[in-house]
Amino acid sequence: MRHLQVPGRARVGKWIGQNIYWKRRHDGSENGEEEVPNESVLVIEDEENLCEVLRYNLEREGYRVEACLDGAEGLDSARSSHPDLIILDVMLPGLDGFEICRILRRESDVPILFLTARGEEIDKVVGLELGADDYVTKPFSVREVVARVKGMLRRSQSTARDGSPDAAHRVIRAGDLELDLDRHSVTLRGEPLSLKPREFDLLAMLASNQGRALTRDQILERVWGHDYYGDTRTVDVHIRWLREKIQHYPQSPQRIITIRGVGYRFEAWPPSSGQ
């Protein structure tokens, strides 16, 4: 594996004519210090200068960063080092980003941020359908990438903090579907159901608002957070995944109903009167 050298200050300040080097800003606290993160980030990007820029700026923010220049190395590193987040370029030599994402999603729920040089909507949709959590299109600001990394890791940590001592044991029942919010588990007709963390959060939010029509923007903000930069197509993709797992006939949804021009509504199934 080729290890990248941390770039000098002059070299980092240039990438395709843009000023994408930015200085770390403090939070204005009295002692002038801010909490340093301890998460690890894996960058898989074949443009060496860009890879160095990303690693340099992420390390300045306190993240532990590993960088790989091709898909096969990146996949091996993801499997061996178990990073907290992966920044993954779509166009890579060897294995491309789509294939790496497809493989990793069979093995892990690690947050994945796609980098793509293409602006076509279909590439973004394909990435989201394969399980990516977010994407940015080149050229981009490193400030934006770092902000997205922070937001994605913050949401990932929030998902993992279930069952806190001060929380009551919370269970949502909706027909033959049961969600245990503290154990982060779901059963359908008494059988365990395997959901990814984001799918669970989405289902829990919908089931907590049974009978209420929710817009895509409302769902996006409540599940992905107000600092999420993606668009509402993310909601549609995850809704489709949920339907495939909780309904016999996803094409004729009975639990997650599409409200044309609005968004979605969750209904218990089967209805209590029909059980």
Backbone as CSV, one residue per row, in Angstrom:
resi,resn,N_x,N_y,N_z,CA_x,CA_y,CA_z,C_x,C_y,C_z
1,MET,0.849,-1.204,0.000,0.000,0.000,0.000,0.874,1.239,0.000
2,ARG,0.580,2.186,-0.837,1.337,3.434,-0.864,0.830,4.366,0.212
3,HIS,1.720,4.846,1.071,1.337,5.790,2.107,1.606,7.193,1.620
4,LEU,0.667,8.065,1.815,0.811,9.437,1.348,1.543,10.272,2.386
5,GLN,2.350,11.208,1.905,3.019,12.125,2.798,2.103,13.306,3.094
6,VAL,2.101,13.744,4.341,1.302,14.918,4.676,1.857,16.100,3.917
7,PRO,1.029,16.819,3.154,1.538,17.869,2.284,1.998,19.095,3.049
8,GLY,2.893,19.852,2.421,3.296,21.110,3.009,2.200,22.139,2.893
9,ARG,2.311,23.197,3.675,1.257,24.195,3.741,1.018,24.855,2.380
10,ALA,2.076,25.082,1.620,1.907,25.754,0.320,1.191,24.840,-0.666
11,ARG,1.533,23.558,-0.643,0.953,22.635,-1.620,-0.522,22.400,-1.334
12,VAL,-0.880,22.368,-0.052,-2.257,22.076,0.311,-3.201,23.169,-0.150
13,GLY,-2.700,24.381,-0.274,-3.579,25.491,-0.600,-4.039,25.552,-2.031
14,LYS,-3.709,24.543,-2.850,-4.066,24.588,-4.258,-4.721,23.291,-4.679
15,TRP,-5.834,23.380,-5.373,-6.446,22.216,-6.023,-7.396,22.728,-7.100
16,ILE,-7.039,22.502,-8.350,-7.812,22.940,-9.510,-8.144,24.430,-9.390
17,GLY,-7.143,25.196,-8.993,-7.303,26.646,-8.968,-8.185,27.169,-7.863
18,GLN,-8.607,26.311,-6.939,-9.501,26.761,-5.888,-8.739,26.895,-4.583
19,ASN,-9.187,27.778,-3.751,-8.624,27.888,-2.414,-9.429,26.969,-1.505
20,ILE,-9.022,25.692,-1.453,-9.800,24.756,-0.651,-9.113,24.443,0.664
21,TYR,-8.001,25.096,0.927,-7.415,25.001,2.252,-8.092,26.035,3.142
22,TRP,-8.506,25.608,4.318,-9.121,26.586,5.215,-8.635,26.338,6.632
23,LYS,-8.496,27.415,7.362,-7.949,27.321,8.699,-9.022,26.878,9.684
24,ARG,-8.571,26.115,10.635,-9.479,25.654,11.678,-9.884,26.833,12.549
25,ARG,-11.200,26.918,12.787,-11.713,28.018,13.590,-12.113,27.494,14.961
26,HIS,-11.853,28.285,15.971,-12.240,27.890,17.321,-13.685,28.265,17.577
27,ASP,-14.236,27.673,18.643,-15.657,27.869,18.897,-15.940,29.101,19.742
28,GLY,-14.922,29.863,20.083,-15.160,31.080,20.831,-15.305,30.860,22.320
29,SER,-14.978,29.653,22.814,-15.095,29.400,24.244,-14.049,30.200,24.985
30,GLU,-14.204,30.316,26.307,-13.350,31.185,27.102,-11.891,30.753,27.043
31,ASN,-11.647,29.456,27.050,-10.271,28.999,27.035,-9.726,28.815,25.624
32,GLY,-10.572,29.112,24.615,-10.116,29.050,23.238,-9.899,27.646,22.732
33,GLU,-10.408,26.621,23.445,-10.211,25.238,23.042,-11.531,24.631,22.618
34,GLU,-11.467,23.581,21.813,-12.657,22.868,21.421,-12.392,21.378,21.559
35,GLU,-13.450,20.621,21.717,-13.304,19.184,21.895,-12.731,18.557,20.628
36,VAL,-11.726,17.696,20.805,-11.072,17.052,19.672,-11.713,15.688,19.434
37,PRO,-12.191,15.425,18.215,-12.816,14.133,17.942,-11.779,13.017,17.954
38,ASN,-12.256,11.798,18.140,-11.358,10.641,18.156,-11.747,9.627,17.092
39,GLU,-12.621,10.018,16.164,-13.095,9.074,15.152,-12.051,8.895,14.047
40,SER,-12.172,7.763,13.357,-11.274,7.482,12.242,-12.031,7.610,10.928
41,VAL,-11.346,8.141,9.919,-11.922,8.346,8.593,-11.012,7.686,7.560
42,LEU,-11.607,6.917,6.668,-10.871,6.317,5.556,-11.223,7.077,4.288
43,VAL,-10.212,7.610,3.601,-10.397,8.317,2.338,-9.924,7.411,1.209
44,ILE,-10.831,7.098,0.271,-10.480,6.291,-0.901,-10.677,7.178,-2.122
45,GLU,-9.574,7.684,-2.652,-9.606,8.690,-3.725,-8.328,8.556,-4.542
46,ASP,-8.449,8.422,-5.886,-7.279,8.172,-6.713,-6.552,9.436,-7.148
47,GLU,-7.125,10.623,-6.949,-6.417,11.863,-7.228,-5.549,12.184,-6.018
48,GLU,-4.242,11.987,-6.158,-3.354,12.055,-4.997,-3.385,13.411,-4.308
49,ASN,-3.366,14.507,-5.086,-3.384,15.831,-4.468,-4.654,16.046,-3.657
50,LEU,-5.783,15.656,-4.235,-7.051,15.813,-3.518,-7.080,14.931,-2.279
51,CYS,-6.559,13.723,-2.405,-6.521,12.808,-1.272,-5.705,13.414,-0.136
52,GLU,-4.570,14.026,-0.482,-3.726,14.655,0.524,-4.433,15.837,1.184
53,VAL,-5.127,16.622,0.362,-5.843,17.793,0.889,-6.905,17.358,1.889
54,LEU,-7.664,16.342,1.539,-8.706,15.853,2.436,-8.101,15.329,3.728
55,ARG,-7.052,14.538,3.611,-6.452,13.981,4.818,-5.878,15.078,5.704
56,TYR,-5.191,16.020,5.085,-4.573,17.101,5.853,-5.608,17.889,6.656
57,ASN,-6.691,18.277,5.993,-7.700,19.087,6.675,-8.487,18.289,7.708
58,LEU,-8.758,17.022,7.442,-9.446,16.190,8.430,-8.566,15.952,9.654
59,GLU,-7.275,15.758,9.433,-6.371,15.580,10.564,-6.266,16.854,11.389
60,ARG,-6.327,18.009,10.732,-6.331,19.277,11.476,-7.561,19.391,12.369
61,GLU,-8.636,18.716,11.997,-9.848,18.719,12.821,-9.808,17.663,13.919
62,GLY,-8.736,16.874,13.954,-8.574,15.902,15.027,-8.919,14.476,14.659
63,TYR,-9.323,14.227,13.412,-9.669,12.867,13.003,-8.419,12.064,12.683
64,ARG,-8.490,10.779,12.937,-7.446,9.855,12.494,-7.791,9.426,11.071
65,VAL,-6.878,9.658,10.147,-7.193,9.483,8.727,-6.244,8.485,8.079
66,GLU,-6.819,7.561,7.323,-6.051,6.663,6.467,-6.471,6.948,5.033
67,ALA,-5.518,6.937,4.100,-5.817,7.289,2.718,-5.348,6.187,1.786
68,CYS,-6.188,5.865,0.806,-5.860,4.852,-0.204,-6.141,5.426,-1.584
69,LEU,-5.343,4.998,-2.568,-5.416,5.572,-3.908,-6.119,4.688,-4.932
70,ASP,-6.540,3.488,-4.554,-7.309,2.675,-5.497,-8.330,1.837,-4.741
71,GLY,-9.272,1.280,-5.485,-10.406,0.614,-4.885,-10.063,-0.629,-4.096
72,ALA,-9.175,-1.483,-4.630,-8.837,-2.726,-3.939,-8.171,-2.443,-2.601
73,GLU,-7.215,-1.490,-2.573,-6.572,-1.114,-1.319,-7.600,-0.550,-0.346
74,GLY,-8.500,0.273,-0.873,-9.505,0.881,-0.019,-10.409,-0.142,0.626
75,LEU,-10.844,-1.128,-0.136,-11.710,-2.169,0.409,-10.978,-2.969,1.479
76,ASP,-9.721,-3.317,1.220,-8.932,-4.039,2.220,-8.792,-3.223,3.502
77,SER,-8.537,-1.923,3.362,-8.378,-1.065,4.536,-9.679,-0.943,5.317
78,ALA,-10.792,-0.833,4.589,-12.089,-0.736,5.257,-12.358,-1.987,6.078
79,ARG,-11.991,-3.139,5.556,-12.230,-4.398,6.258,-11.287,-4.589,7.435
80,SER,-10.066,-4.097,7.319,-9.076,-4.349,8.367,-9.080,-3.293,9.465
81,SER,-9.323,-2.031,9.101,-9.215,-0.947,10.086,-10.549,-0.529,10.686
82,HIS,-11.666,-0.944,10.079,-13.009,-0.630,10.591,-13.168,0.864,10.925
83,PRO,-13.064,1.736,9.923,-13.174,3.177,10.182,-14.573,3.564,10.629
84,ASP,-14.667,4.747,11.233,-15.969,5.260,11.658,-16.732,5.884,10.498
85,LEU,-16.018,6.260,9.437,-16.647,6.860,8.258,-15.723,6.666,7.067
86,ILE,-16.315,6.514,5.875,-15.537,6.356,4.653,-15.914,7.454,3.657
87,ILE,-14.900,8.149,3.130,-15.081,9.069,2.008,-14.652,8.304,0.769
88,LEU,-15.575,8.099,-0.157,-15.357,7.157,-1.254,-15.590,7.819,-2.610
89,ASP,-14.552,7.844,-3.443,-14.690,8.370,-4.797,-15.417,7.340,-5.666
90,VAL,-16.224,7.804,-6.604,-16.953,6.888,-7.482,-16.023,6.283,-8.526
91,MET,-15.234,7.119,-9.201,-14.367,6.656,-10.291,-13.001,6.289,-9.730
92,LEU,-12.753,4.985,-9.580,-11.500,4.497,-9.026,-10.909,3.424,-9.927
93,PRO,-9.582,3.318,-9.961,-8.978,2.196,-10.691,-9.232,0.892,-9.939
94,GLY,-9.347,-0.192,-10.677,-9.660,-1.465,-10.031,-11.147,-1.519,-9.732
95,LEU,-11.489,-1.635,-8.469,-12.893,-1.596,-8.053,-13.369,-0.156,-8.034
96,ASP,-14.529,0.124,-8.636,-15.040,1.489,-8.555,-15.821,1.677,-7.254
97,GLY,-16.165,2.924,-6.984,-16.823,3.237,-5.724,-18.156,2.550,-5.544
98,PHE,-18.934,2.405,-6.631,-20.232,1.733,-6.530,-20.069,0.289,-6.063
99,GLU,-19.094,-0.404,-6.638,-18.892,-1.801,-6.271,-18.389,-1.923,-4.830
100,ILE,-17.495,-1.036,-4.416,-17.015,-1.057,-3.034,-18.169,-0.835,-2.073
101,CYS,-19.025,0.130,-2.383,-20.179,0.409,-1.537,-21.094,-0.807,-1.464
102,ARG,-21.324,-1.441,-2.601,-22.187,-2.630,-2.643,-21.630,-3.739,-1.743
103,ILE,-20.328,-3.940,-1.803,-19.696,-4.979,-0.990,-19.762,-4.632,0.496
104,LEU,-19.414,-3.391,0.823,-19.379,-2.990,2.227,-20.760,-3.022,2.865
105,ARG,-21.793,-2.715,2.092,-23.134,-2.704,2.665,-23.623,-4.111,3.017
106,ARG,-22.983,-5.128,2.489,-23.308,-6.492,2.899,-22.599,-6.860,4.195
107,GLU,-21.612,-6.039,4.589,-20.781,-6.378,5.739,-20.846,-5.372,6.871
108,SER,-21.266,-4.148,6.580,-21.129,-3.083,7.567,-22.148,-1.973,7.335
109,ASP,-22.424,-1.212,8.393,-23.286,-0.033,8.301,-22.477,1.256,8.433
110,VAL,-21.163,1.185,8.185,-20.318,2.364,8.306,-20.848,3.485,7.411
111,PRO,-20.920,4.718,7.907,-21.365,5.834,7.057,-20.427,6.032,5.868
112,ILE,-21.029,6.245,4.689,-20.252,6.423,3.464,-20.638,7.734,2.792
113,LEU,-19.623,8.552,2.514,-19.810,9.815,1.787,-19.188,9.661,0.410
114,PHE,-20.020,9.721,-0.646,-19.536,9.568,-2.014,-18.979,10.885,-2.539
115,LEU,-17.867,10.792,-3.284,-17.343,11.901,-4.065,-17.537,11.558,-5.532
116,THR,-18.120,12.450,-6.297,-18.338,12.167,-7.716,-18.024,13.393,-8.557
117,ALA,-17.415,13.165,-9.707,-17.128,14.251,-10.638,-18.265,14.444,-11.610
118,ARG,-19.264,13.592,-11.526,-20.390,13.664,-12.453,-21.563,14.367,-11.787
119,GLY,-22.257,15.164,-12.552,-23.383,15.886,-11.997,-24.726,15.245,-12.277
120,GLU,-24.733,14.131,-13.049,-25.998,13.528,-13.414,-26.723,12.986,-12.183
121,GLU,-28.023,13.213,-12.149,-28.801,12.778,-11.003,-28.778,11.264,-10.852
122,ILE,-28.675,10.525,-11.964,-28.720,9.072,-11.891,-27.564,8.526,-11.072
123,ASP,-26.374,9.155,-11.148,-25.234,8.686,-10.358,-25.488,8.865,-8.872
124,LYS,-26.121,9.981,-8.509,-26.437,10.213,-7.111,-27.461,9.204,-6.616
125,VAL,-28.461,8.946,-7.436,-29.508,7.993,-7.057,-28.924,6.599,-6.895
126,VAL,-28.066,6.192,-7.844,-27.446,4.864,-7.755,-26.646,4.743,-6.463
127,GLY,-25.875,5.772,-6.139,-25.095,5.741,-4.905,-25.963,5.594,-3.678
128,LEU,-27.049,6.351,-3.616,-27.951,6.265,-2.465,-28.633,4.910,-2.400
129,GLU,-29.012,4.380,-3.549,-29.674,3.082,-3.563,-28.732,1.967,-3.123
130,LEU,-27.439,2.130,-3.382,-26.474,1.127,-2.956,-26.177,1.215,-1.462
131,GLY,-26.583,2.321,-0.836,-26.404,2.429,0.606,-25.537,3.576,1.069
132,ALA,-25.096,4.459,0.145,-24.332,5.624,0.576,-25.226,6.548,1.410
133,ASP,-24.617,7.237,2.366,-25.386,8.117,3.241,-25.478,9.538,2.708
134,ASP,-24.494,9.946,1.901,-24.484,11.311,1.382,-23.512,11.352,0.211
135,TYR,-23.491,12.469,-0.502,-22.583,12.631,-1.632,-22.263,14.098,-1.827
136,VAL,-21.104,14.361,-2.420,-20.739,15.711,-2.854,-20.199,15.601,-4.278
137,THR,-20.405,16.651,-5.055,-19.977,16.664,-6.450,-18.752,17.552,-6.609
138,LYS,-17.738,17.042,-7.291,-16.532,17.830,-7.567,-16.829,18.872,-8.646
139,PRO,-16.171,20.032,-8.586,-15.286,20.483,-7.501,-16.090,20.934,-6.298
140,PHE,-15.517,20.798,-5.122,-16.227,21.140,-3.898,-15.291,21.887,-2.951
141,SER,-15.866,22.452,-1.923,-15.099,23.101,-0.874,-14.777,22.068,0.205
142,VAL,-13.543,22.041,0.656,-13.168,21.134,1.740,-13.950,21.459,3.002
143,ARG,-14.268,22.726,3.177,-15.077,23.112,4.337,-16.410,22.368,4.330
144,GLU,-17.008,22.235,3.145,-18.276,21.524,3.036,-18.098,20.042,3.362
145,VAL,-17.032,19.445,2.859,-16.795,18.027,3.127,-16.596,17.783,4.610
146,VAL,-15.792,18.614,5.257,-15.558,18.448,6.695,-16.859,18.624,7.467
147,ALA,-17.686,19.589,7.059,-18.964,19.795,7.731,-19.865,18.573,7.593
148,ARG,-19.864,17.958,6.413,-20.685,16.766,6.215,-20.155,15.589,7.027
149,VAL,-18.838,15.457,7.090,-18.247,14.389,7.906,-18.669,14.557,9.363
150,LYS,-18.582,15.768,9.870,-18.979,16.016,11.257,-20.446,15.662,11.481
151,GLY,-21.305,16.105,10.549,-22.734,15.834,10.691,-23.051,14.352,10.633
152,MET,-22.415,13.626,9.707,-22.666,12.197,9.566,-22.204,11.430,10.797
153,LEU,-21.038,11.783,11.338,-20.542,11.106,12.528,-21.396,11.438,13.739
154,ARG,-21.876,12.680,13.812,-22.742,13.059,14.930,-24.035,12.263,14.905
155,ARG,-24.617,12.088,13.722,-25.845,11.297,13.624,-25.583,9.829,13.916
156,SER,-24.434,9.333,13.481,-24.089,7.938,13.740,-23.930,7.684,15.233
157,GLN,-23.298,8.610,15.936,-23.133,8.467,17.374,-24.468,8.557,18.089
158,SER,-25.347,9.449,17.616,-26.669,9.589,18.229,-27.464,8.304,18.094
159,THR,-27.351,7.644,16.938,-28.056,6.387,16.726,-27.570,5.320,17.686
160,ALA,-26.268,5.343,18.008,-25.687,4.312,18.863,-25.973,4.529,20.337
161,ARG,-26.526,5.716,20.709,-26.732,5.999,22.118,-28.135,5.640,22.580
162,ASP,-28.641,4.511,22.192,-29.956,4.076,22.648,-29.834,3.444,24.023
163,GLY,-30.957,3.403,24.731,-30.971,2.737,26.025,-30.252,3.498,27.105
164,SER,-30.252,4.840,27.083,-29.598,5.612,28.117,-30.304,5.390,29.453
165,PRO,-29.590,5.500,30.615,-30.169,5.189,31.912,-31.406,5.996,32.258
166,ASP,-31.502,7.239,31.753,-32.623,8.078,32.145,-33.820,7.930,31.212
167,ALA,-33.749,7.019,30.256,-34.857,6.843,29.322,-35.727,5.675,29.750
168,ALA,-37.047,5.852,29.659,-37.960,4.768,29.965,-37.920,3.744,28.841
169,HIS,-38.313,2.503,29.167,-38.333,1.460,28.139,-39.469,1.773,27.170
170,ARG,-39.131,2.004,25.925,-40.101,2.501,24.953,-40.324,1.482,23.851
171,VAL,-41.589,1.137,23.644,-41.970,0.192,22.602,-43.101,0.799,21.790
172,ILE,-42.984,0.729,20.462,-44.044,1.197,19.572,-44.664,-0.025,18.916
173,ARG,-45.989,-0.152,19.022,-46.702,-1.251,18.367,-47.622,-0.678,17.304
174,ALA,-47.528,-1.240,16.122,-48.360,-0.790,15.009,-48.827,-2.021,14.251
175,GLY,-49.994,-2.531,14.594,-50.476,-3.766,13.991,-49.581,-4.917,14.397
176,ASP,-49.039,-5.650,13.410,-48.172,-6.787,13.726,-46.692,-6.409,13.706
177,LEU,-46.434,-5.093,13.736,-45.067,-4.587,13.763,-44.771,-4.004,15.144
178,GLU,-43.627,-4.356,15.712,-43.260,-3.859,17.037,-41.825,-3.368,17.031
179,LEU,-41.628,-2.137,17.512,-40.296,-1.541,17.587,-39.930,-1.316,19.047
180,ASP,-38.804,-1.834,19.460,-38.258,-1.574,20.790,-37.169,-0.524,20.624
181,LEU,-37.476,0.713,21.021,-36.567,1.822,20.773,-35.291,1.723,21.586
182,ASP,-35.368,1.139,22.780,-34.190,1.060,23.632,-33.271,-0.089,23.240
183,ARG,-33.858,-1.181,22.801,-33.039,-2.303,22.346,-32.681,-2.186,20.863
184,HIS,-33.279,-1.204,20.210,-33.030,-0.983,18.776,-33.342,-2.246,17.988
185,SER,-34.510,-2.820,18.257,-34.908,-4.062,17.596,-36.320,-3.929,17.040
186,VAL,-36.601,-4.735,16.010,-37.912,-4.717,15.361,-38.363,-6.157,15.156
187,THR,-39.643,-6.417,15.388,-40.224,-7.711,15.050,-41.432,-7.486,14.158
188,LEU,-41.626,-8.394,13.214,-42.769,-8.363,12.310,-43.457,-9.719,12.412
189,ARG,-44.726,-9.688,12.860,-45.477,-10.919,13.130,-44.698,-11.846,14.058
190,GLY,-44.020,-11.226,15.040,-43.291,-11.975,16.047,-41.903,-12.420,15.646
191,GLU,-41.497,-12.172,14.396,-40.189,-12.587,13.904,-39.241,-11.382,13.836
192,PRO,-37.974,-11.560,14.268,-37.010,-10.455,14.208,-36.821,-9.948,12.779
193,LEU,-36.682,-8.644,12.661,-36.504,-8.003,11.363,-35.167,-7.273,11.368
194,SER,-34.359,-7.495,10.361,-33.040,-6.865,10.281,-33.135,-5.544,9.525
195,LEU,-32.829,-4.444,10.217,-32.835,-3.111,9.607,-31.491,-2.442,9.842
196,LYS,-31.059,-1.641,8.874,-29.885,-0.804,9.074,-30.249,0.331,10.029
197,PRO,-29.248,0.936,10.701,-29.544,2.001,11.673,-30.420,3.118,11.117
198,ARG,-30.145,3.586,9.892,-30.940,4.680,9.346,-32.349,4.217,9.029
199,GLU,-32.496,2.966,8.571,-33.825,2.414,8.313,-34.623,2.331,9.609
200,PHE,-33.967,1.920,10.685,-34.652,1.847,11.978,-35.113,3.235,12.419
201,ASP,-34.231,4.221,12.320,-34.591,5.582,12.722,-35.783,6.096,11.912
202,LEU,-35.773,5.813,10.619,-36.867,6.263,9.758,-38.169,5.576,10.139
203,LEU,-38.133,4.274,10.343,-39.337,3.537,10.717,-39.859,3.997,12.072
204,ALA,-38.959,4.212,13.027,-39.382,4.664,14.354,-40.052,6.033,14.283
205,MET,-39.500,6.927,13.472,-40.097,8.253,13.338,-41.480,8.176,12.704
206,LEU,-41.607,7.371,11.644,-42.904,7.231,10.976,-43.933,6.593,11.899
207,ALA,-43.521,5.511,12.588,-44.445,4.802,13.471,-44.850,5.649,14.667
208,SER,-43.997,6.567,15.077,-44.329,7.465,16.187,-45.339,8.528,15.771
209,ASN,-45.563,8.647,14.475,-46.507,9.648,13.952,-47.579,8.966,13.109
210,GLN,-48.092,7.843,13.609,-49.099,7.086,12.864,-50.289,7.961,12.501
211,GLY,-50.711,7.860,11.248,-51.882,8.590,10.790,-51.615,10.021,10.366
212,ARG,-50.390,10.504,10.572,-50.052,11.889,10.220,-49.301,11.932,8.900
213,ALA,-49.705,12.852,8.023,-48.984,13.056,6.773,-47.738,13.893,7.053
214,LEU,-46.589,13.393,6.626,-45.323,14.086,6.832,-44.693,14.406,5.488
215,THR,-44.194,15.612,5.341,-43.534,15.977,4.096,-42.142,15.358,4.048
216,ARG,-41.582,15.285,2.865,-40.229,14.756,2.736,-39.232,15.623,3.485
217,ASP,-39.433,16.926,3.458,-38.529,17.822,4.181,-38.604,17.574,5.689
218,GLN,-39.808,17.347,6.219,-39.946,17.038,7.641,-39.224,15.752,7.998
219,ILE,-39.397,14.741,7.166,-38.743,13.453,7.415,-37.233,13.615,7.342
220,LEU,-36.764,14.335,6.342,-35.328,14.531,6.159,-34.711,15.220,7.374
221,GLU,-35.375,16.253,7.884,-34.829,16.990,9.017,-34.857,16.160,10.292
222,ARG,-35.941,15.403,10.514,-36.062,14.646,11.760,-35.161,13.422,11.804
223,VAL,-34.929,12.793,10.665,-34.138,11.555,10.643,-32.680,11.825,10.293
224,TRP,-32.426,12.691,9.306,-31.057,12.961,8.869,-30.461,14.174,9.565
225,GLY,-31.293,15.028,10.137,-30.799,16.203,10.833,-30.819,17.444,9.969
226,HIS,-30.897,18.603,10.612,-31.015,19.863,9.874,-29.736,20.221,9.131
227,ASP,-28.596,19.583,9.509,-27.336,19.909,8.844,-27.038,18.973,7.681
228,TYR,-28.017,18.123,7.297,-27.817,17.224,6.163,-27.902,18.019,4.862
229,TYR,-26.957,17.779,3.944,-26.862,18.576,2.727,-27.554,17.932,1.526
230,GLY,-27.985,16.685,1.649,-28.576,15.995,0.518,-29.979,16.486,0.201
231,ASP,-30.618,15.838,-0.802,-31.961,16.250,-1.177,-32.965,15.183,-0.756
232,THR,-34.245,15.457,-1.036,-35.317,14.594,-0.549,-35.380,13.251,-1.263
233,ARG,-34.632,13.087,-2.354,-34.590,11.786,-3.016,-34.079,10.713,-2.044
234,THR,-33.232,11.118,-1.095,-32.747,10.192,-0.071,-33.911,9.551,0.680
235,VAL,-34.919,10.353,1.007,-36.090,9.834,1.719,-36.794,8.781,0.881
236,ASP,-37.017,9.068,-0.393,-37.714,8.117,-1.269,-36.977,6.782,-1.358
237,VAL,-35.644,6.842,-1.452,-34.855,5.613,-1.545,-35.012,4.771,-0.282
238,HIS,-34.908,5.395,0.885,-35.015,4.654,2.138,-36.442,4.158,2.381
239,ILE,-37.428,4.911,1.952,-38.810,4.443,2.057,-38.989,3.173,1.232
240,ARG,-38.427,3.170,0.048,-38.543,1.974,-0.795,-37.883,0.772,-0.138
241,TRP,-36.720,0.984,0.454,-36.060,-0.111,1.164,-36.930,-0.638,2.304
242,LEU,-37.524,0.273,3.067,-38.371,-0.138,4.193,-39.566,-0.936,3.706
243,ARG,-40.207,-0.476,2.668,-41.374,-1.189,2.136,-41.014,-2.618,1.738
244,GLU,-39.831,-2.786,1.165,-39.417,-4.122,0.753,-39.235,-5.057,1.943
245,LYS,-38.974,-4.485,3.113,-38.703,-5.314,4.290,-39.927,-5.536,5.181
246,ILE,-40.878,-4.601,5.152,-41.987,-4.714,6.106,-43.324,-5.017,5.427
247,GLN,-43.324,-5.179,4.099,-44.581,-5.442,3.398,-44.434,-6.596,2.412
248,HIS,-45.485,-7.397,2.299,-45.486,-8.505,1.350,-45.427,-7.996,-0.081
249,TYR,-46.162,-6.910,-0.356,-46.253,-6.377,-1.708,-45.865,-4.891,-1.682
250,PRO,-44.553,-4.595,-1.769,-44.098,-3.204,-1.691,-44.730,-2.305,-2.742
251,GLN,-45.135,-2.889,-3.899,-45.732,-2.073,-4.955,-47.137,-1.601,-4.573
252,SER,-47.775,-2.252,-3.600,-49.098,-1.848,-3.110,-48.997,-1.600,-1.612
253,PRO,-48.339,-0.519,-1.217,-48.043,-0.289,0.202,-49.299,-0.126,1.056
254,GLN,-49.254,-0.753,2.214,-50.351,-0.647,3.174,-49.910,-0.002,4.478
255,ARG,-48.611,-0.012,4.754,-48.111,0.602,5.991,-47.587,2.021,5.736
256,ILE,-46.726,2.175,4.742,-46.182,3.499,4.424,-46.863,3.979,3.151
257,ILE,-47.799,4.893,3.310,-48.647,5.355,2.209,-48.062,6.631,1.600
258,THR,-47.979,6.673,0.279,-47.542,7.886,-0.405,-48.695,8.865,-0.512
259,ILE,-48.459,10.090,-0.058,-49.439,11.164,-0.186,-48.959,12.063,-1.324
260,ARG,-49.602,11.951,-2.456,-49.145,12.660,-3.645,-49.033,14.163,-3.393
261,GLY,-47.900,14.707,-3.746,-47.656,16.136,-3.585,-47.316,16.554,-2.169
262,VAL,-47.304,15.602,-1.241,-47.022,15.933,0.157,-45.828,15.138,0.664
263,GLY,-46.012,13.819,0.814,-44.951,12.992,1.374,-45.472,11.603,1.695
264,TYR,-45.419,11.233,2.983,-45.796,9.878,3.380,-46.609,9.887,4.679
265,ARG,-47.401,8.820,4.850,-48.161,8.614,6.084,-48.025,7.153,6.488
266,PHE,-47.791,6.919,7.778,-47.666,5.551,8.278,-48.985,5.100,8.884
267,GLU,-49.410,3.886,8.538,-50.624,3.293,9.091,-50.314,1.898,9.629
268,ALA,-50.921,1.563,10.776,-50.762,0.226,11.347,-51.438,-0.795,10.424
269,TRP,-50.786,-1.963,10.292,-51.360,-3.013,9.471,-51.026,-4.384,10.084
270,PRO,-52.008,-5.283,10.181,-53.425,-5.045,9.790,-54.112,-4.142,10.795
271,PRO,-55.179,-3.468,10.379,-55.918,-2.601,11.300,-56.423,-3.422,12.481
272,SER,-56.522,-2.785,13.635,-56.897,-3.497,14.858,-58.235,-4.185,14.734
273,SER,-59.166,-3.619,13.980,-60.496,-4.219,13.822,-60.457,-5.461,12.956
274,GLY,-59.356,-5.612,12.181,-59.302,-6.736,11.261,-58.447,-7.883,11.776
275,GLN,-57.885,-7.738,12.978,-57.036,-8.786,13.479,-57.863,-9.932,14.031
